[in-house]
C-alpha cells in the first residue's frame, strides 16, 4: 500500500515515478447493468464477463452504491492518516541523472517515408507533442491562462533548406489550470484529439499527496483538420480527474485517470476536537457525490459513471479512497459518447495491447528511506485485466506475480507484454534501489560465483494415493523473474515462470537490477546491470515452458531496446567505466550515451554488431527520459536515427581524467545515425547543432525524419535541414 514518508528535498522530477509504484491498493472496473447514465453521453454496457472464481486476495468485485459508499467512508475515516503517515503528506524526491522512458514498437521503426511516434505496441497509438501524416506536421504547446496552441505546417520537398511551410494555427480554449500537453492524429477521420492536463508535470512528484489529486483536471479538444481549409474546433471535454496516461485504438481514445475525493467539512488530521463533526459529515457521504465528473463543451458537470460501474478489492486490508477511472471516448461519433469504469484503489502502472488493458496494483505496505522506496521482502504485484472493444470495457479477471515492477515509472509498462492471449510480466525483488546515488551503506563487492539460493516448493501428486505433497528444490536467487499469465475461469492463472525448479538459472547475477525489457512476438529481451550489461534473449514460444535462449555480455547498459528489424535491436543507454570503487552505486561510473546495435539472428548467440558513444560523463539524451524522444525512419535497407542530445564533452578546471569526472556542457545537438540492416553497420553522420545556444532541458525535444530531411522540435521552435 503506502509508506510512511518524511519530507524530502524539493528537486522534483524524473525519478518520482518510483513513488507511483508504491500507490497500488487494488480495485478494478467494469460495466454497469444500467442502460444509460444521465448526461452528455451513454455509458455502453460491455459484453458478458466471466463467472467470478473463488475470491482471492487479488480479485476484484463489482461494487454497488452501498458497498462503494462503505468503502469510501472507511477509507476517508480516522485510519486514512495511514495513507502516507498523513493525508496531507507531500513527497518530492531527488531529480536523477537519467530517468528513462519506454521504447517504440517494431511498427514504429518500419515507417515508410517518415518517422512516426515510437510506440510500445503496434496499433496502439500514444500521445506526443508532435504528429505527422507525411504531408503536414502538427505540434502543440501550452500557454498562459489555460490557452493552448495547435500549429500545422506543410512539409516541402522542394525547399533546399528543408524549411516547412505554415498551414494554420488554432487557439484551444482550455480553461485556466490546464495546459496542452500532447495530441493524437486520426488520419482516417481527418481530426486530432489534443490533450490538456491540470497539475501538469507533478504527477509523480505528488503521488503521495491525495489532496493534490483531488484538484486535477484533464481536457480533450477534438479538432477537424481537413487537407484543405482551416482547422476547426469540434468539441471539448473536461474531466475532473488527473490523467495518468492515454492510448488510442482506431476511433476510440482511452484515458486512465486518477482522482481523490474532496470532502468539505472533514478535517483530514482527525484531531480529537474534530472527530465528532468529522463522523457526522462522513456518515452523510454517498459514493455518487465522490465520483469524478465530465463536462462537454463547457456545459454543466455530469456523472462520468455510477457506483455500479466500479470495482473494489474486498480482501485488500489497505484501503484507499483513490479512484482509478478508465474512460473510452468515441472519436467517430457525431455527438459525444463515452464509457467509464473505475476501481477504488491506486495503480502503479498500466499496459495496453490492441485488445486488453492491464492495471498493476499492490497490497503491500512500504517503508521509505532517503529518496527511495524500500519494498517489503515478499512484495507481490496484482494484475487486473480488462478486455477492450471500442466502448466496451469488461473486467476479465485478476492474477498475482512475485516481485515489483521496478523503481522507474517510465519503464513499468514495458515490464508487461501480451501475445496470443498470454501476458508476460518481468518483475524484480530488490528491496532498495542502489542505482546512480550511492546508498548510505554500500555492500561489499559480490563474487559472481557466490550465488544465493532460495527454496521453491514444488507440488507433486502421488499416483497411488492421490495425495499432494510439496518437495523443495534449491533455485538460484534471480534479480529478474518472468511470470506468464493466461485468462482462465474468471482469473489470470500462472502458466509459466522463470526461474523454476527445472530451469533454475537466474535472470541476472546477484547485485544486478533490471534496466531495459521488451517483449516482441514470441521473444522477450531483458537487460540487467551491475558492471556489465547482460542481455538475455528469452524464448517464449511455449508459455508453459519459457527458457533463456541466449545471453550477451557487453560494457555499460541499455535503458531501452528498439526493434529495427526481425533480427536487429537498437539499445540506448549509457557507457560505463570501472575503477575498482563502488562507482555510481553499481560498481562503475556512467559515462556518455551509448547506442548499441545488437544482432539476435541466432538467439543462442546474440552479439553486439556495433556501438557508438556520444559525449562524456554528464551527456544526456531525450530518449533516456521519454521513449518518444527518438526518430526512426526506414529508407530501403537503411534505418535512419535522430536523437536530440545535450552534449557534455568539454573538460573543466576540475577534470582529473578519472572515470568519475563530469564534463562541462558543450552544446545541444541532433545526433544523426544510420543502420544498414543487411550488413549491421552503424554509421554516425554529422550532428545538427541547435539554434538555441544555452544549456536547457531537452525533455520535450522531438525529431521528425521525412524523405531526405531532418526536423528538430525544440522549445516550441523547429530547426530543419537536409538529411
Secondary structure, DSSP 8 states (H G I E B T S, - for coil): ---------S--SGGGHHHHGGG----EE---SSS--SSSS------------S--TT--EE--HHHHHHHHHHHTSGGGGGGTSSTT--------S--------HHHHT-SSB-----SSTT-B--BSEEE-SSEEEEEEE-GGG-EEEEEEE--TT-TT---EEEEEEEE---TTEEEEEEEEEGGGTEEEEEEEETTT-TTTTTT-HHHHTT--EEEEEEE--SSS--EEEEEEEESSEEEEEEEETTEEEEEEEEE---TT--TT--GGGHHHHHHHHHT--HHHHS-EEEETT---EES--GGGEEE-TT-SS---EEEEEEEEESS-SS--EEEEEEES--SEEEE-SSEEEEEE-----EEETTEEE--TT-EEEEEEEEEETTEEEEEEEEEEESB--S-HHHHGGGEEEETTEEEEEEE--SS--SSS--SS------TT---EEEEEEEEE-TTT--EEEEEEEEE--SEEEEEEEEETTEEEEEEEES-SSS---BS-TT-EEEEEEEETTEEEEEEESSEEEEEEEE-SSGGG-EEEEEEEEESEEEEEEE-SSSEEEEEEEEEE--SS-BTTTSBEEEEEEEEEEE-SSGGG-EEEEEEEESSTT-EEGGGT-TTSEEEEEETTEEEEEEEEEEEEE--TT--SSTT---EEEEEEEEEEEEETTTTEEEEEEEEE-S--S----TT-EEEEETTEEEEEETTEEEEEE-
